[in-house]
Amino acid sequence: MFTGIVEELGTFIGSDGDRSRFSGRVVLDGAGLGDSIAVNGCCLTLVDQGDGWWEADLSPETLARTCLGALAPGDVVNLERPVQPHGRLGGHVVLGHVDAVGMLSVTPPDLAVRIPRALSRYCVEKGSVTIDGVSLTIVSVTDLPDGEQTVLTFAIIPHTAAVTTLGHKPVGAPLNVEVDMLAKHVEKLLEAYVPGAPAAGHGG
């Protein structure tokens, strides 16, 4: 489990088949084989490491569900270690299981991200969502006339823009999106009591 509070900016070094290598130092402190590290909000398993680098295997499922496959050598990535039981929960509960790939439509400070319309029911003003592994508070939720997309807006402070990928990516860049898992569980529990309710977890 993660919090969506990025610990450091690493870089994507490159890949060899299914294995990808990333730079990082803070997230390697105390990390060992089999531990989890979130990369742009996607939970990956550390399978090898060295001085200032570590590697993870990216499955076809991971590549299909996230935008990690679009990384080019040198691209910056958000890195976070799992939260510890005695640590502070500074963001919100993040699992590192990406729901969909969105698109950056307006850069910070007035960040806007387009997401699939099917995920909009989990997004509310002042609620939380994870964008590229960053826990953010939603300012507004606007369904677009195309019926396929929703725009989420956020107020990004200079510090967040500087220490995460959100301040480094251009308009049109893909972004990993994870909605609040608690909302999905509540929906699933209520399905039997709400006729015609959409099946939870099948919208993204």
Rosetta blueprint (number, residue, H / E / L):
1 M L
2 F E
3 T L
4 G L
5 I L
6 V L
7 E L
8 E E
9 L E
10 G E
11 T E
12 F E
13 I E
14 G E
15 S E
16 D E
17 G L
18 D L
19 R E
20 S E
21 R E
22 F E
23 S E
24 G L
25 R L
26 V H
27 V H
28 L H
29 D L
30 G L
31 A L
32 G L
33 L L
34 G L
35 D L
36 S E
37 I E
38 A E
39 V E
40 N L
41 G L
42 C E
43 C E
44 L E
45 T E
46 L E
47 V E
48 D E
49 Q E
50 G E
51 D L
52 G L
53 W E
54 W E
55 E E
56 A E
57 D E
58 L L
59 S L
60 P H
61 E H
62 T H
63 L H
64 A H
65 R H
66 T L
67 C L
68 L H
69 G H
70 A H
71 L L
72 A L
73 P L
74 G L
75 D L
76 V E
77 V E
78 N E
79 L E
80 E E
81 R L
82 P L
83 V L
84 Q L
85 P L
86 H L
87 G L
88 R L
89 L L
90 G L
91 G L
92 H L
93 V L
94 V E
95 L L
96 G L
97 H L
98 V L
99 D L
100 A E
101 V E
102 G E
103 M E
104 L E
105 S E
106 V E
107 T L
108 P L
109 P L
110 D E
111 L E
112 A E
113 V E
114 R E
115 I E
116 P E
117 R H
118 A H
119 L H
120 S H
121 R H
122 Y H
123 C L
124 V L
125 E L
126 K L
127 G L
128 S E
129 V E
130 T E
131 I E
132 D L
133 G L
134 V E
135 S E
136 L E
137 T E
138 I L
139 V L
140 S E
141 V E
142 T E
143 D E
144 L L
145 P L
146 D L
147 G L
148 E L
149 Q E
150 T E
151 V E
152 L E
153 T E
154 F E
155 A E
156 I L
157 I L
158 P H
159 H H
160 T H
161 A H
162 A H
163 V H
164 T L
165 T H
166 L H
167 G H
168 H L
169 K L
170 P L
171 V L
172 G L
173 A L
174 P E
175 L E
176 N E
177 V E
178 E E
179 V L
180 D L
181 M H
182 L H
183 A H
184 K H
185 H H
186 V H
187 E H
188 K H
189 L H
190 L H
191 E H
192 A H
193 Y H
194 V L
195 P L
196 G L
197 A L
198 P L
199 A L
200 A L
201 G L
202 H L
203 G L
204 G L
